Amino acid sequence: MSISSLGAAGQGVSAVSAATPTTMTSPAPAPALNGTLNGIAQQLGMSVPTVQSALKRGSSITELASQQGVSRDALVSQVQTQIQQARQADGQPAADQSTLDRMVNRAFDAQRRTAS
């Protein structure tokens, strides 16, 4: 699955895991990571559907990185670079570092809970 493009910081766009199941009880992680799921999956050595499934089961991106032996810092850096490149391609100004850190850290550490 390919997620189209990154949204501007703070704008409401689809979450990293795309469609949100109706059983979700927590908010979707970091909308600004929309469009980076392919890159995250590739760096984790996982397929996009496998990453999506793990996220839907409640895993965080940080947990997946740890399980796959991938440095969280390297993954964060890659995602932040993708966000900045997409903003530039869309004619938007670069996001400041604190905004990038907040967006990416929130998304990477979010754990989604399913209704029991």
C-alpha positions as CSV (number, residue, x, y, z in Angstrom):
1,M,0.0,0.0,0.0
2,S,1.3,3.4,-0.9
3,I,0.3,6.4,1.1
4,S,0.3,9.5,-1.1
5,S,2.0,12.5,0.4
6,L,3.0,14.0,3.7
7,G,0.7,16.6,5.3
8,A,1.7,19.9,6.8
9,A,2.5,19.9,10.4
10,G,-0.7,20.0,12.5
11,Q,-3.0,19.3,9.6
12,G,-5.4,16.4,9.8
13,V,-4.4,13.7,7.4
14,S,-4.4,9.9,7.5
15,A,-2.3,8.2,10.2
16,V,0.8,6.1,9.6
17,S,-1.3,2.9,9.5
18,A,-3.8,4.3,7.0
19,A,-7.4,3.3,7.8
20,T,-8.4,3.3,11.4
21,P,-10.4,0.3,12.4
22,T,-13.7,0.9,14.3
23,T,-12.3,-1.0,17.3
24,M,-9.6,1.6,18.0
25,T,-10.0,3.4,21.3
26,S,-7.0,5.6,21.1
27,P,-6.2,8.4,18.6
28,A,-4.2,7.6,15.4
29,P,-0.5,8.3,15.8
30,A,1.1,11.4,14.2
31,P,-0.8,12.4,11.1
32,A,2.3,14.1,9.7
33,L,4.0,10.7,9.1
34,N,1.5,10.0,6.4
35,G,3.4,8.9,3.3
36,T,6.4,7.5,5.2
37,L,5.0,4.0,5.9
38,N,6.8,2.5,2.9
39,G,10.1,3.9,4.0
40,I,9.6,2.8,7.6
41,A,8.6,-0.7,6.5
42,Q,11.6,-0.9,4.2
43,Q,14.1,0.2,6.9
44,L,12.5,-2.3,9.3
45,G,12.9,-5.1,6.7
46,M,9.1,-5.7,6.9
47,S,6.3,-5.5,4.4
48,V,3.8,-2.6,4.7
49,P,0.9,-5.0,5.5
50,T,3.0,-6.6,8.2
51,V,3.8,-3.2,9.8
52,Q,0.1,-2.1,9.5
53,S,-1.0,-5.3,11.1
54,A,1.5,-4.9,14.0
55,L,0.3,-1.3,14.5
56,K,-3.3,-2.4,14.6
57,R,-2.5,-5.0,17.2
58,G,-1.1,-2.2,19.4
59,S,2.7,-2.2,18.7
60,S,4.4,1.1,18.4
61,I,6.9,1.9,15.7
62,T,9.6,2.1,18.4
63,E,8.8,-1.4,19.5
64,L,8.9,-2.7,15.9
65,A,12.3,-1.1,15.4
66,S,13.6,-2.7,18.6
67,Q,12.2,-6.1,17.6
68,Q,13.9,-5.8,14.2
69,G,17.2,-4.6,15.6
70,V,16.9,-1.2,13.9
71,S,18.2,2.0,15.6
72,R,15.3,4.2,16.6
73,D,17.5,7.2,16.0
74,A,18.3,6.2,12.4
75,L,14.6,5.6,11.7
76,V,13.6,9.0,13.2
77,S,16.3,10.7,11.1
78,Q,15.1,9.0,7.9
79,V,11.4,9.9,8.6
80,Q,12.3,13.5,9.4
81,T,14.3,13.8,6.2
82,Q,11.3,12.4,4.2
83,I,9.0,14.9,5.9
84,Q,11.2,17.9,5.0
85,Q,11.7,16.7,1.4
86,A,8.0,16.3,0.9
87,R,7.3,19.7,2.4
88,Q,9.9,21.2,0.1
89,A,8.4,19.4,-2.9
90,D,5.0,20.8,-2.0
91,G,6.3,24.3,-1.8
92,Q,5.9,24.5,2.0
93,P,8.6,25.9,4.3
94,A,10.7,23.5,6.3
95,A,9.3,22.5,9.7
96,D,11.5,23.5,12.6
97,Q,13.3,20.8,14.5
98,S,11.2,20.9,17.6
99,T,8.0,20.4,15.5
100,L,9.6,17.5,13.7
101,D,10.8,15.9,16.9
102,R,7.3,16.3,18.5
103,M,5.5,14.8,15.5
104,V,7.8,11.9,14.9
105,N,8.3,11.0,18.6
106,R,4.6,11.0,19.2
107,A,4.0,8.7,16.3
108,F,6.8,6.3,17.0
109,D,5.9,5.9,20.7
110,A,2.1,5.7,20.3
111,Q,0.6,2.4,21.2
112,R,-2.9,1.8,19.8
113,R,-5.3,-0.2,21.9
114,T,-8.0,-2.3,20.5
115,A,-11.3,-2.6,22.3
116,S,-11.6,-5.9,24.2
